[in-house]
Amino acid sequence: MFFRQLLAKDATLSYFFGCGSCHVGVAVDPVLGDEQWFIDEAAKQDVKITHVVDTHVHADHFSGGRRLAELTGAAYCLHESNSSRVNYPFEPLKDGQRIEVGNVFVDVLHTPGHTPDSVCLLVTDKRRAEAPWFVLTGDTLFVGSAGRPDLAGKEAEMAGQIHDTLHRRLLTLPAEVELYPGHTSGSACGAGMSGKPMSTIGFEKRWNPMLAMSRDEFIATLTQAIPPRPAEMDRMVAFNLGN
């Protein structure tokens, strides 16, 4: 298995991973303008990009997902709930779906809260173990923090969804599962996140202050600590929806 993490503009973290022996790979959350990096990395690894996944319709940056998929012939993937929102074809992802990329399995977890369409990707390298190795958490769970709940305009309701998603979907994973978020410190997508670009489920469960709160306390804290809206947010969302 190969794995690459790219620190893109505005403290965004993008990912490229897959099965080198089967010559296939997956790109996750590419930023517009970074398409060549993924193409170059694929050439270095001698792999074909088969899937490009956006963990949600982003509001903080222009996505390069559709462009990268066009350039490489890959499937462009979003959660199925976007079928009535976006103005372009995509491959819908369902909760519980498994994408097989050679010897690598990618299990889709629908994790609403930051946005209604948010997904996390649980990754297993079956050549090493049958247990999952790491999870890409998008903007749902960060190192030291949790995603902002206001982008859908229902702050308290979405904050409650994030709390439920975290405790029912992510914190039930084994403690040793590595956690790779969609942003690091400096991003507008959450408050109080660490500058360290990875963690583990167990470490976050023990030390992330948001995860020790009751549901009511979590909602109150998360809705009181919302950062300013990202610059050009409306333009970014419109572009990412294909409008």
Buried (B, 14 or more C-beta within 10 A) or exposed (E): BBBBBBEBEBBBBBBBBBBBEBBBBBBBBBBBEBBEBBBEBBEEBEBBBBBBBBBBBBBBBBBBBBBBBEBBEBBBBBBBBBEEBBEEEBBEBEBEBEBEBBBBBBBBBBBBBBBBBBBBBBBBBBEEEEEBBBBBBBBBBBBBBBBBBBBBEEBEEBBBBBBBBBBEBBBEBEEEBBBBBBBBBEBBBBBBBBEEBBBBBBBBBEEBEBBEBEEEEBBBBBBEBBBEBBEBBEEBBEBBBEE
